[in-house]
Amino acid sequence: MKRRWNGRNGAAIGALTLMVTLSACAPSDGKGSVGKLDREDKGTLKVAYFNEDAFFMQYGNAFQAMFPNIELEVVSTESAFNAEDPVAEMEKILAEQQPDAMYLSEEQYAALAGKGALYDLDAVVKQDEFDLDGFLPSVVELLKARGGGKLYGLSPSFVSQALYYNKTLFDQNGIPYPTDGMSWDELIQLAARFPAKKEGDDALAGLAPSMSAGDSFGLIRSIGEAKGLLYADSESGTVSIASPEWKMIFQAVIDGYKSGSIAMPSDGPGSGGMVAMRSTGGSRMTVSFGGDSISFLSGKAAMTIDGPMMMSMLDVASSGAVRMEQSGTSEDSGGMKPFGMAQQIDWDVVTIPVDPSQPDVAAGMGLDGVFSINASSENIPAAWEFLKYVNGEQLAKTGMKSSPALSARTAFKKEGNGKNVDAFYALKADTRSMLQTLPNGFAESFSKLAAEQIKKVVDGAASLDDALQTLQTQGQDQLTKAQADAE
């Protein structure tokens, strides 16, 4: 629908997914340079976005204040972000709706750039002297890597991980704090120094899963990728998980799972890192956490690897006005197990572990979302003006204060109240793994199979050699089928 700016406040911000379509009057000369959109210009900006109200709250109202004669038309992209194949669904929307500009996931951006569907921004960036130097270099490098060497989009924020640690637990056990640039082997050894106990009120793990941990294979995969290992190669169509290098990683992590020094991600009710909040009267709030995320937040794990959202959760959980409960563990309490008042945790962060062969590169960094322009658009000037706004300094200055996201503009780094937030910005993305594109659905099915085999080894129901051979054989069958289905 079309809508003129009326100063209304939108509803609460929905999913961070959007796609923007613009139609305006200034032409492009076809040689890379574009005309300038003036405040008096009239036109239509067709916007494809997950939620109309969220779009106007985040971007639309302010943009129309700048260009009051531009109408906005919002088209939902909910189907693309909830689809079984988000890339194919976004391609369908692009073909049917013909947007001028769009907000894409990292995978959608890479796929559309590879098919020549996106507009090369290099010329307009140079023409307008748009300040790319203000962006974290790793973000620009990542955009170009995903674009096959060219810049087809801009991202106002990015995702990254760091190693959180509970300083009190380290002090109580006389163990030195972790440091920036540690190797994965050093992290596993550090976790093993804590007196692990798997259950009970005094349960303690050296390392706990992140809020986004999906399964027990995730940590193993991250370590392998840091070492440059591939468990599957789409070009050759082969799985290579039973190698000596992978076996060493499996063995180290599984030993940690067995001893309890590394908390094994759970797969039952209430597992994972889900978070929900509800008022319990007065000024008090109850926060419900998934079982895997509550370990570090409740002081039952010395370390965890997570993104900036954990900082927000630590602030909320330690505010003194919050009770914590674990979801899915007690029928008598509506599926909730109370944990009582949250602890005041003395914490800090260092960089995520690295492989010594690439000390400045780490897994876990990605694009939070990318704004791009349709290569077939006849309204490049308006689309480019919008991209400049959503990726500009003013929005970064005001929009990131209340957001858990990490600003791609380094001048507006997230405030950490004295914490080492530079840990999120210090390392480069591992572009090697980005060159690998696996068939749709294969990574998920392989991870599930790997988690099943890991559990058997931890429970003593299978040897590691047998588990790896099963994973090799059945994983190869999965890859072969996935590639055949994709053809």
C-alpha positions in Angstrom: 0.0 0.0 0.0 1.1 3.6 -0.5 1.5 5.9 2.4 2.5 9.5 3.0 4.4 10.4 6.1 2.1 11.5 8.9 4.4 11.4 11.8 2.8 8.4 13.4 4.7 6.1 15.6 4.9 2.5 14.3 4.3 -0.6 16.3 7.1 -2.4 18.0 10.0 -3.3 15.7 9.4 -6.7 14.2 12.0 -8.9 12.6 15.2 -7.3 11.4 14.3 -8.2 7.8 13.4 -5.8 5.1 13.6 -5.1 1.5 13.2 -1.7 0.0 11.8 -0.6 -3.4 12.1 2.9 -4.6 10.8 4.8 -7.5 11.8 8.4 -8.1 12.4 10.9 -10.8 16.1 11.5 -11.2 17.7 9.5 -14.0 21.0 7.6 -14.3 23.3 8.3 -17.2 23.9 4.6 -17.7 27.7 5.1 -17.0 27.7 4.6 -13.3 27.0 8.2 -12.2 23.5 9.1 -11.1 21.5 12.3 -10.7 20.8 13.7 -7.2 17.5 13.4 -5.5 16.3 16.9 -4.2 13.9 17.5 -1.4 11.3 18.9 -3.8 11.4 15.9 -6.1 8.2 13.8 -6.3 8.1 10.0 -6.8 7.2 6.7 -5.3 9.4 4.4 -3.2 8.1 0.9 -3.2 9.3 -0.8 -0.1 9.3 -4.5 0.5 9.6 -5.2 4.2 8.8 -7.8 6.8 6.5 -5.5 8.7 5.1 -2.2 7.5 4.8 -0.5 10.9 8.4 -1.5 11.8 9.6 -0.1 8.5 8.1 3.3 9.1 9.3 3.4 12.7 12.9 2.5 11.8 13.3 4.2 8.4 10.2 5.4 6.6 9.0 8.3 8.8 12.5 9.9 9.0 13.2 9.4 5.3 9.9 11.0 4.3 10.7 14.0 6.6 13.8 14.4 4.4 11.9 13.9 1.2 8.2 14.8 1.9 7.0 14.4 -1.7 8.1 10.8 -1.9 5.4 8.2 -1.3 6.3 4.9 0.2 4.7 1.6 -0.8 5.3 -1.3 1.5 5.4 -5.0 0.3 5.9 -7.7 2.9 8.9 -10.0 2.6 7.8 -12.3 5.4 7.4 -15.2 3.1 11.0 -14.9 2.0 12.5 -15.0 5.4 10.3 -17.8 6.7 10.5 -19.9 3.6 12.3 -23.3 3.4 14.5 -21.8 0.7 14.8 -18.0 1.5 17.0 -17.3 -1.5 14.5 -18.8 -4.0 11.6 -17.0 -2.4 13.5 -13.7 -2.5 14.3 -14.2 -6.1 10.6 -14.8 -6.7 9.7 -11.5 -5.0 12.3 -9.7 -7.0 11.0 -11.0 -10.2 7.3 -10.3 -9.4 7.6 -7.0 -7.5 10.6 -5.5 -9.3 11.9 -3.5 -6.3 14.4 -0.8 -6.9 16.3 -1.5 -3.6 16.2 -4.4 -1.1 17.3 -5.5 2.3 18.7 -9.0 2.1 20.2 -11.6 4.4 23.8 -12.4 3.8 23.0 -15.6 1.9 20.4 -13.8 -0.3 22.9 -11.0 -1.0 25.6 -13.5 -2.1 23.2 -15.4 -4.3 21.7 -12.4 -6.0 25.1 -10.8 -6.5 26.3 -14.0 -8.1 23.4 -13.9 -10.6 24.0 -10.3 -11.6 20.8 -9.1 -10.0 22.3 -6.3 -7.9 23.7 -2.9 -8.8 27.4 -2.3 -8.5 27.8 0.6 -5.9 31.5 1.4 -6.6 30.7 4.2 -9.1 28.1 6.0 -6.9 30.2 5.6 -3.8 33.1 7.3 -5.6 30.8 9.9 -7.2 29.3 11.0 -3.9 32.5 10.4 -1.9 30.4 8.2 0.5 32.5 7.6 3.6 33.4 3.9 3.4 36.5 4.7 5.5 34.1 5.1 8.5 33.1 1.5 8.3 34.8 -1.4 10.0 37.2 -2.6 7.2 36.2 -6.2 7.9 32.5 -5.4 7.0 33.5 -3.8 3.7 35.8 -6.8 3.0 33.0 -9.2 3.8 30.5 -7.4 1.6 33.0 -7.5 -1.3 33.9 -11.2 -0.6 30.2 -12.1 -0.7 29.8 -10.0 -3.9 32.6 -11.8 -5.7 35.0 -8.9 -5.3 32.6 -6.1 -5.9 30.4 -3.9 -3.6 26.8 -4.7 -4.3 25.4 -3.5 -1.0 25.9 -1.8 2.4 25.3 -3.1 5.9 24.7 -0.7 8.8 25.5 -3.4 11.3 27.2 -6.8 11.7 27.2 -9.8 13.9 30.3 -11.1 15.7 31.1 -13.2 18.7 33.5 -12.9 21.7 34.5 -15.1 24.6 32.6 -14.0 27.8 34.1 -14.9 31.2 33.0 -14.7 34.8 35.9 -13.0 36.6 34.6 -14.1 40.0 34.7 -17.8 39.1 38.3 -17.4 37.8 39.4 -15.6 40.9 37.8 -18.1 43.3 39.6 -21.0 41.5 42.9 -19.2 41.1 42.8 -19.5 37.3 44.2 -16.7 35.1 41.7 -14.9 32.9 41.5 -15.7 29.2 43.2 -13.4 26.8 42.7 -11.9 23.3 44.1 -14.2 20.6 43.9 -17.5 22.5 43.8 -20.6 20.4 41.0 -23.1 20.6 43.3 -25.7 22.2 44.1 -23.1 24.9 40.4 -22.5 25.5 39.6 -26.2 25.9 42.6 -26.6 28.3 41.5 -23.5 30.3 37.9 -24.9 30.6 39.3 -28.2 31.9 41.0 -26.4 34.9 37.7 -25.8 36.6 36.3 -28.4 39.0 33.5 -29.5 36.7 30.2 -30.8 38.1 27.3 -31.6 35.7 24.3 -31.4 38.1 23.0 -29.9 41.3 22.9 -26.5 42.8 26.7 -26.2 42.7 26.9 -27.4 39.0 29.8 -25.8 37.2 31.2 -25.9 33.7 34.3 -24.3 32.3 32.6 -23.5 29.0 28.9 -23.3 28.3 27.0 -23.1 24.9 26.0 -19.8 23.5 22.4 -18.6 23.4 22.4 -19.4 19.7 23.9 -22.9 20.1 22.0 -25.3 17.9 23.6 -28.6 18.7 26.7 -30.4 20.0 28.4 -30.3 16.6 28.5 -26.5 16.5 31.6 -26.0 18.6 33.4 -28.8 16.7 32.5 -27.2 13.4 33.7 -23.8 14.5 37.1 -25.1 15.6 37.4 -27.0 12.3 36.6 -24.0 10.2 39.1 -21.9 12.1 41.7 -24.5 11.1 40.6 -24.3 7.5 38.9 -27.7 7.5 35.9 -28.6 5.4 33.6 -31.4 6.4 31.9 -31.3 3.0 33.0 -30.0 -0.4 30.2 -29.1 -2.8 32.4 -28.9 -5.8 33.8 -32.4 -5.5 30.6 -33.7 -3.9 32.4 -35.4 -1.1 32.2 -35.5 2.7 35.5 -35.7 4.6 34.6 -35.8 8.2 36.6 -39.0 9.1 40.0 -37.4 8.7 42.7 -37.5 11.4 42.4 -33.7 11.7 38.6 -33.8 12.4 39.0 -36.8 14.7 41.4 -34.8 17.0 38.8 -32.0 17.3 36.0 -34.4 18.0 38.1 -36.1 20.6 39.0 -32.9 22.4 35.5 -31.6 22.6 33.8 -34.9 23.4 36.3 -35.4 26.3 35.1 -32.0 27.6 31.5 -33.1 27.2 32.2 -36.3 29.1 34.0 -34.6 32.0 31.6 -31.7 32.2 34.3 -29.1 31.6 32.3 -28.2 28.4 28.6 -28.1 28.9 27.0 -30.2 26.1 24.1 -28.4 24.4 20.8 -30.0 25.3 18.1 -31.1 22.9 15.1 -31.6 25.1 12.3 -29.2 26.2 13.6 -25.9 27.3 16.9 -26.2 25.6 18.6 -23.7 23.5 19.0 -20.0 24.1 15.5 -18.7 23.8 14.6 -15.7 25.9 11.2 -14.4 26.9 10.2 -11.7 29.4 7.0 -11.0 31.3 5.9 -8.7 34.0 5.3 -10.2 37.5 3.8 -7.1 39.0 5.2 -3.8 40.1 8.6 -3.0 38.7 9.7 -6.6 38.7 10.2 -8.7 35.5 10.6 -12.4 35.1 13.0 -13.5 32.3 12.7 -17.0 30.9 15.9 -18.5 29.4 16.5 -21.6 27.4 18.5 -24.2 29.4 21.7 -23.6 27.5 21.8 -19.9 27.9 21.1 -19.8 31.6 24.3 -21.5 32.6 26.5 -18.5 32.2 23.9 -16.0 33.3 23.3 -17.9 36.5 26.9 -18.2 37.4 27.1 -22.0 36.6 29.7 -21.6 33.8 33.0 -19.8 33.7 32.9 -18.9 30.0 30.7 -18.8 27.0 31.0 -17.7 23.4 28.3 -15.4 22.3 27.3 -12.3 20.5 26.5 -8.8 21.8 23.0 -9.8 22.8 24.6 -11.5 25.8 25.7 -8.1 27.1 22.1 -7.0 27.1 21.0 -10.1 28.8 23.7 -9.7 31.5 22.5 -6.1 32.1 18.9 -7.2 32.4 19.6 -10.3 34.5 21.7 -8.4 37.0 19.5 -5.4 37.4 18.1 -6.5 40.7 14.5 -6.3 39.4 14.6 -9.5 37.5 13.9 -13.1 38.3 15.2 -15.9 36.1 13.5 -19.1 35.2 14.3 -22.0 32.8 11.6 -22.8 30.3 10.2 -26.3 29.6 11.3 -28.0 32.8 8.4 -28.1 35.2 4.8 -28.9 34.4 3.7 -27.7 37.8 5.0 -24.2 37.1 3.6 -24.0 33.6 6.7 -25.4 32.0 9.0 -23.1 34.0 11.7 -23.9 36.6 12.4 -20.9 38.8 16.1 -19.9 39.3 15.4 -17.1 41.7 17.0 -13.6 41.5 19.7 -13.2 39.0 23.3 -12.9 40.1 25.4 -9.8 39.8 28.1 -11.2 37.6 31.5 -9.5 37.3 32.3 -10.3 33.6 34.3 -9.2 30.7 35.1 -10.4 27.1 38.1 -11.2 25.0 38.3 -12.2 21.3 36.8 -15.5 20.2 39.6 -18.1 20.0 41.6 -18.3 16.7 43.9 -20.7 15.0 47.6 -19.8 15.2 47.9 -20.1 11.5 45.4 -17.2 11.1 45.6 -15.2 14.3 43.7 -12.2 12.9 40.8 -14.3 11.5 37.9 -15.8 13.3 34.6 -17.6 12.6 31.4 -16.2 13.8 31.5 -12.8 12.0 28.8 -12.0 9.5 26.5 -9.4 8.0 23.5 -8.5 10.0 21.7 -7.6 6.8 22.5 -5.9 3.5 20.8 -3.0 1.7 21.2 -3.4 -2.1 19.8 -1.9 -5.3 18.1 -3.9 -8.1 20.4 -3.9 -11.1 17.3 -3.5 -13.4 16.0 -0.5 -11.5 15.2 2.7 -13.5 15.3 4.7 -10.3 18.8 4.4 -9.1 19.1 7.9 -7.6 16.2 7.4 -5.2 17.4 4.0 -4.2 20.9 5.2 -3.6 19.7 8.1 -1.5 17.8 5.7 0.6 20.9 3.4 1.0 23.0 6.4 2.0 20.4 7.3 4.7 20.1 3.9 6.3 23.9 3.5 6.3 24.7 7.0 7.3 26.3 8.5 10.4 23.1 10.1 11.8 21.1 6.9 11.9 24.2 5.0 13.3 24.4 7.6 16.0 20.8 7.5 17.1 19.7 4.0 16.1 22.4 1.9 17.7 22.0 3.2 21.2 19.0 1.0 22.0 20.0 -1.9 19.7 22.0 -5.0 20.6 23.5 -4.9 17.1 27.1 -3.9 16.4 27.4 -0.7 14.3 29.4 -1.1 11.2 30.6 2.5 11.7 33.5 2.3 14.1 32.8 5.8 15.5 29.6 4.5 17.0 30.8 1.3 18.7 28.5 -0.2 21.2 29.1 1.1 24.7 30.3 -1.6 27.1 30.5 0.2 30.4 34.2 -0.4 30.7 34.1 -3.8 29.1 36.4 -4.9 26.3 33.9 -4.4 23.5 36.8 -4.1 21.0 36.9 -7.9 21.1 33.9 -7.9 18.8 35.7 -5.6 16.3 39.2 -6.9 16.4 39.2 -9.9 14.1 38.5 -10.3 10.4 35.9 -12.6 8.9 37.0 -16.0 7.6 36.3 -15.5 3.9 37.6 -19.0 3.1 34.5 -20.7 4.4 32.3 -18.2 2.4 33.5 -19.7 -0.8 31.8 -22.9 0.1 28.2 -23.1 -0.8 26.4 -26.3 0.4 23.1 -27.5 -1.0 20.0 -26.2 0.7 19.1 -28.1 3.9 22.3 -30.2 3.9 24.1 -28.3 6.7 21.1 -28.7 9.0 20.6 -32.4 8.3 24.4 -33.1 8.7 24.5 -31.2 12.0 21.6 -33.2 13.3 23.3 -36.5 12.3 26.6 -35.4 13.9 24.8 -34.5 17.1 23.2 -37.9 17.3 26.6 -39.6 16.8 28.3 -37.3 19.4 25.7 -38.2 22.0 26.3 -41.9 21.4 30.0 -41.5 22.0 29.4 -39.4 25.1 27.0 -42.0 26.4 29.4 -44.9 25.7 27.1 -46.4 23.1 29.6 -46.0 20.3 33.3 -45.5 19.8 34.5 -42.3 18.2 35.9 -44.2 15.2 32.5 -45.9 14.6 30.7 -42.7 15.0 32.9 -40.9 12.5 32.6 -43.7 10.0 28.8 -43.6 10.3 28.9 -39.8 9.9 31.1 -40.2 6.9 28.9 -42.8 5.2 25.5 -41.3 6.0 26.7 -37.8 5.5 27.9 -38.6 2.0 24.5 -40.1 1.2 22.9 -36.8 2.5 25.2 -34.7 0.3 24.6 -36.8 -2.8 20.9 -36.6 -2.3 20.9 -32.9 -1.6 22.9 -32.1 -4.7 20.6 -34.3 -6.8 17.5 -32.6 -5.4 19.0 -29.2 -6.2 19.5 -30.0 -9.9 
